Amino acid sequence: MPQAQFAGYYVAQSKGYYKAEGLDVTIKPGGPDISPVQVIAGNGADVVVNWMPDALAAREAGVPLVNIAQVFNQSGLMLTCKKASGVSSPKDFKGKTLGVWYGGNEYPFLNWMAKLGLKPDTDIKIMKQGFNVDPLLQNQAACISTMIYNEYWQEVDAGVKESDLITFFYENQGVASLEDGLYVLGSKLKDPAFVARMGKFLKATFKGWNDAVANPTEAAKIVVAADTSGSASEKVQKRQMENVAKLITNAGTAKIGYLEPAAFERTVKVLMTGGSSPVIKKDPGKAAYSHVVWEAASK
């Protein structure tokens, strides 16, 4: 949806970067009820934004998704808890109710709990969380899933003091997986014309992201203008953009969007060791990502 999490695409479109590459780009809305995997499998899109756990699970299930670029090279996912619930460290999770997003987002969480030796329904209670912060505000859960650029600030905006919260970044717990990568169907990469066209798409997209990171105020205005519902706030989107920028540490460099093989392998390891229910059973290997489009964009 039009928000700063996806600002680079909206900036590239608004400032004519796609058009300058000879591309006519349509940004289709996603959301909690729309599966990027189903959309691309049904030829409803040429490329989709997705988190790697969902993409690799889909690949193992038979949808040959291939990562062609990794815009976010840091994870923004965290568990946010009210200090009043008695949580000051991960060891305090035992006996608590924890809000977790599903649809692929639960896998890093389950891996983390397995590492801590905490069994769902025995040591902890998992609440299937919607994309909101109600369970924390209404004290239905001690901790909930949040993103550094979105839900965390929804809590603060709702009146919860930051000093009353404690956050645990997945990135710091050794269970982070890659988020917001760009994926295409592997079969398409056999077509040189498709690779060339997607190379132009990445080139324009990276330009959009570099601009968004460098100028959050401009990016916020562009995102708000793209939101036909009229619900987006420029102040909120600017703050979101400033936090999104922390996850794109290679913005403004020649490495933006490059998927580091070590980061891919680390994510695979996390996804294969999720306790009794790993996300994927087999290492997908190098076939699950390709630098060919990124290299075309760099020329």
C-alpha positions as CSV (number, residue, x, y, z in Angstrom):
1,M,0.0,0.0,0.0
2,P,1.2,3.6,-0.4
3,Q,3.4,4.0,2.6
4,A,7.1,4.8,3.2
5,Q,8.0,1.1,3.5
6,F,7.6,1.1,-0.3
7,A,8.7,4.7,-0.9
8,G,11.4,3.9,-3.4
9,Y,8.9,2.6,-6.0
10,Y,6.5,5.5,-5.6
11,V,9.4,8.0,-5.8
12,A,10.8,6.4,-8.9
13,Q,7.3,6.5,-10.5
14,S,6.5,10.1,-9.4
15,K,9.9,11.5,-10.5
16,G,9.7,9.8,-13.9
17,Y,12.6,7.5,-13.4
18,Y,10.7,4.5,-14.8
19,K,9.5,6.5,-17.8
20,A,13.1,7.7,-18.4
21,E,14.1,4.0,-18.8
22,G,11.2,3.5,-21.3
23,L,9.1,1.6,-18.8
24,D,5.4,1.8,-18.1
25,V,5.2,0.6,-14.4
26,T,2.0,-0.2,-12.6
27,I,2.3,-0.5,-8.8
28,K,-0.4,-2.9,-7.6
29,P,-1.6,-2.8,-4.0
30,G,-0.8,-5.6,-1.6
31,G,-2.0,-6.1,1.9
32,P,-2.6,-8.8,4.5
33,D,-5.2,-10.5,2.3
34,I,-3.2,-10.5,-0.9
35,S,-0.4,-13.1,-1.4
36,P,2.4,-11.9,-3.6
37,V,3.2,-15.5,-4.4
38,Q,-0.3,-16.1,-5.7
39,V,-0.3,-12.9,-7.7
40,I,3.0,-13.7,-9.5
41,A,2.1,-17.4,-9.9
42,G,-1.0,-16.3,-11.7
43,N,0.9,-13.9,-14.0
44,G,-0.6,-10.9,-12.2
45,A,2.7,-9.2,-11.9
46,D,6.2,-9.3,-13.4
47,V,7.9,-8.8,-10.0
48,V,6.8,-8.8,-6.4
49,V,8.0,-7.5,-3.1
50,N,8.2,-10.3,-0.5
51,W,9.9,-11.5,2.6
52,M,12.4,-14.3,2.1
53,P,10.7,-16.8,4.4
54,D,7.5,-16.7,2.4
55,A,9.4,-16.7,-0.9
56,L,11.5,-19.7,0.0
57,A,8.6,-21.6,1.4
58,A,6.7,-21.0,-1.8
59,R,9.7,-22.1,-3.8
60,E,9.8,-25.4,-2.0
61,A,6.1,-25.8,-2.5
62,G,6.6,-25.5,-6.3
63,V,6.5,-21.7,-7.2
64,P,10.0,-21.1,-8.6
65,L,10.6,-17.6,-7.1
66,V,14.0,-16.1,-7.6
67,N,15.4,-13.1,-5.7
68,I,16.8,-10.5,-8.1
69,A,17.5,-7.7,-5.6
70,Q,17.5,-7.2,-1.8
71,V,16.6,-3.6,-1.1
72,F,16.4,-4.0,2.7
73,N,19.6,-5.5,3.9
74,Q,18.7,-5.2,7.6
75,S,15.6,-6.6,9.4
76,G,13.1,-4.2,10.9
77,L,11.1,-6.9,12.8
78,M,11.0,-6.8,16.6
79,L,9.0,-8.0,19.5
80,T,7.8,-5.0,21.6
81,C,6.7,-5.6,25.2
82,K,5.3,-3.6,28.0
83,K,7.7,-3.5,30.9
84,A,4.7,-3.7,33.2
85,S,4.1,-7.2,31.9
86,G,7.2,-8.3,33.7
87,V,9.4,-8.7,30.6
88,S,12.9,-7.3,30.8
89,S,14.8,-10.0,28.8
90,P,13.9,-13.0,26.5
91,K,14.1,-15.3,29.5
92,D,10.9,-13.6,30.8
93,F,8.8,-14.8,27.8
94,K,8.0,-18.0,29.6
95,G,4.4,-18.1,30.7
96,K,3.5,-15.0,28.6
97,T,1.2,-14.4,25.7
98,L,3.1,-13.2,22.7
99,G,1.5,-11.7,19.6
100,V,2.8,-13.1,16.3
101,W,2.0,-12.3,12.7
102,Y,1.4,-15.3,10.4
103,G,1.5,-15.7,6.7
104,G,5.2,-16.4,6.7
105,N,6.2,-13.9,9.4
106,E,5.9,-16.5,12.2
107,Y,8.9,-18.5,11.1
108,P,11.7,-16.3,12.5
109,F,9.7,-16.2,15.7
110,L,9.3,-19.9,16.0
111,N,13.0,-20.3,15.3
112,W,13.8,-17.8,18.1
113,M,11.6,-19.6,20.6
114,A,13.2,-23.0,19.7
115,K,16.6,-21.4,20.4
116,L,15.3,-20.2,23.8
117,G,13.9,-23.7,24.5
118,L,10.4,-22.4,24.8
119,K,7.6,-24.6,23.4
120,P,4.4,-22.9,22.0
121,D,1.2,-23.8,24.0
122,T,3.4,-25.2,26.8
123,D,5.9,-22.5,27.8
124,I,4.3,-19.6,25.9
125,K,0.9,-18.8,24.4
126,I,0.9,-17.5,20.9
127,M,-1.7,-15.0,19.9
128,K,-2.3,-14.8,16.1
129,Q,-1.9,-11.0,15.7
130,G,-3.5,-8.8,13.1
131,F,-1.5,-5.9,11.5
132,N,-2.3,-3.7,14.4
133,V,-1.2,-3.0,18.0
134,D,-4.5,-3.6,19.8
135,P,-3.4,-6.7,21.8
136,L,-0.7,-4.6,23.6
137,L,-2.9,-1.6,24.0
138,Q,-5.7,-3.8,25.5
139,N,-3.2,-5.8,27.6
140,Q,-4.2,-9.1,25.8
141,A,-0.5,-9.9,25.2
142,A,2.7,-9.1,27.0
143,C,4.6,-8.6,23.7
144,I,3.5,-8.1,20.1
145,S,5.2,-8.1,16.7
146,T,6.1,-4.7,15.4
147,M,8.2,-3.2,12.7
148,I,10.7,-0.4,13.6
149,Y,9.1,1.9,11.0
150,N,5.4,1.1,11.6
151,E,3.6,-0.6,14.4
152,Y,6.1,0.5,17.1
153,W,5.1,4.1,16.4
154,Q,1.4,3.2,16.3
155,E,1.8,2.3,20.0
156,V,3.5,5.6,20.8
157,D,0.9,7.5,18.9
158,A,-1.8,5.7,20.9
159,G,-0.3,7.2,24.1
160,V,2.1,4.5,25.3
161,K,5.4,6.1,26.5
162,E,8.6,4.8,24.9
163,S,10.0,4.5,28.5
164,D,7.3,2.0,29.3
165,L,8.3,-0.3,26.4
166,I,11.2,-2.7,25.8
167,T,12.1,-4.0,22.3
168,F,13.9,-7.0,21.1
169,F,15.2,-6.8,17.5
170,Y,15.3,-10.1,15.6
171,E,18.5,-8.8,14.1
172,N,20.1,-8.8,17.5
173,Q,18.8,-12.3,18.4
174,G,20.5,-14.1,15.6
175,V,17.2,-15.1,14.0
176,A,16.6,-12.3,11.5
177,S,15.5,-13.2,8.0
178,L,15.6,-10.9,4.9
179,E,12.6,-8.7,4.3
180,D,11.3,-6.7,1.3
181,G,13.3,-8.4,-1.5
182,L,12.2,-8.4,-5.2
183,Y,11.3,-11.7,-6.7
184,V,10.5,-12.9,-10.2
185,L,9.6,-16.4,-11.6
186,G,12.9,-18.2,-12.4
187,S,11.7,-19.2,-15.9
188,K,11.5,-15.5,-16.9
189,L,15.2,-15.1,-16.4
190,K,15.9,-17.3,-19.4
191,D,14.5,-14.5,-21.6
192,P,17.3,-11.9,-22.3
193,A,14.7,-9.2,-23.1
194,F,13.0,-9.8,-19.7
195,V,16.4,-9.5,-17.9
196,A,17.2,-6.3,-19.8
197,R,13.8,-4.8,-19.0
198,M,14.1,-5.8,-15.3
199,G,17.6,-4.4,-15.2
200,K,16.1,-1.0,-16.2
201,F,13.4,-1.4,-13.6
202,L,16.1,-2.0,-10.9
203,K,18.2,0.9,-12.1
204,A,15.2,3.3,-11.8
205,T,14.0,1.7,-8.5
206,F,17.4,2.1,-6.8
207,K,17.4,5.7,-7.9
208,G,14.1,6.1,-6.3
209,W,15.3,4.5,-3.0
210,N,18.4,6.6,-2.9
211,D,16.3,9.7,-3.2
212,A,13.8,8.5,-0.6
213,V,16.6,7.8,1.9
214,A,18.3,11.1,1.2
215,N,15.2,13.2,1.4
216,P,12.5,11.6,3.7
217,T,10.3,14.8,3.6
218,E,10.0,14.6,-0.2
219,A,9.4,10.8,-0.1
220,A,6.6,11.3,2.5
221,K,4.9,13.9,0.3
222,I,5.1,11.5,-2.7
223,V,3.7,8.6,-0.7
224,V,0.8,10.7,0.7
225,A,0.0,11.9,-2.8
226,A,-0.2,8.3,-4.0
227,D,-2.6,7.3,-1.2
228,T,-6.1,7.6,-2.8
229,S,-7.8,6.8,0.6
230,G,-6.5,10.1,2.0
231,S,-5.6,8.4,5.3
232,A,-1.8,8.8,5.0
233,S,-0.2,11.5,7.2
234,E,2.9,13.3,6.0
235,K,4.3,13.5,9.5
236,V,3.8,9.7,10.1
237,Q,5.2,8.8,6.6
238,K,8.3,11.0,7.1
239,R,9.0,9.3,10.5
240,Q,8.4,5.9,8.8
241,M,10.8,6.8,6.0
242,E,13.5,7.9,8.5
243,N,13.3,4.4,10.1
244,V,13.1,2.5,6.8
245,A,16.3,4.3,5.9
246,K,18.1,2.5,8.8
247,L,17.4,-0.8,7.1
248,I,19.0,0.2,3.8
249,T,22.5,0.7,5.0
250,N,24.0,0.6,1.5
251,A,21.7,3.4,0.0
252,G,23.7,5.8,-2.0
253,T,26.4,3.2,-2.8
254,A,27.0,1.0,-5.7
255,K,25.9,-2.0,-3.6
256,I,22.3,-0.9,-3.1
257,G,20.0,-3.8,-3.8
258,Y,22.8,-6.4,-3.9
259,L,21.9,-9.7,-2.2
260,E,24.9,-10.7,-0.2
261,P,25.3,-14.5,-0.4
262,A,26.3,-14.7,3.3
263,A,23.0,-12.9,4.3
264,F,21.0,-15.4,2.1
265,E,22.8,-18.4,3.7
266,R,22.2,-17.0,7.1
267,T,18.5,-16.6,6.4
268,V,18.3,-20.2,5.0
269,K,19.9,-21.5,8.2
270,V,17.3,-19.7,10.3
271,L,14.5,-21.1,8.2
272,M,15.7,-24.6,8.3
273,T,16.1,-24.8,12.1
274,G,12.7,-23.6,13.3
275,G,12.3,-26.3,16.0
276,S,9.7,-29.0,15.1
277,S,8.3,-27.1,12.1
278,P,11.1,-25.6,9.9
279,V,10.0,-23.2,7.2
280,I,12.0,-25.2,4.5
281,K,13.3,-28.7,4.7
282,K,16.0,-28.4,2.0
283,D,18.6,-25.8,1.3
284,P,17.4,-24.1,-2.0
285,G,21.0,-23.3,-2.9
286,K,22.1,-20.6,-5.3
287,A,19.2,-21.2,-7.7
288,A,17.0,-19.2,-5.3
289,Y,18.7,-16.0,-6.1
290,S,20.3,-14.4,-9.1
291,H,22.6,-11.3,-9.6
292,V,22.1,-11.2,-13.4
293,V,19.4,-8.5,-13.3
294,W,21.3,-6.5,-10.6
295,E,24.4,-6.7,-12.8
296,A,22.3,-5.5,-15.8
297,A,21.1,-2.5,-13.7
298,S,24.7,-1.6,-12.8
299,K,25.9,-1.2,-16.4
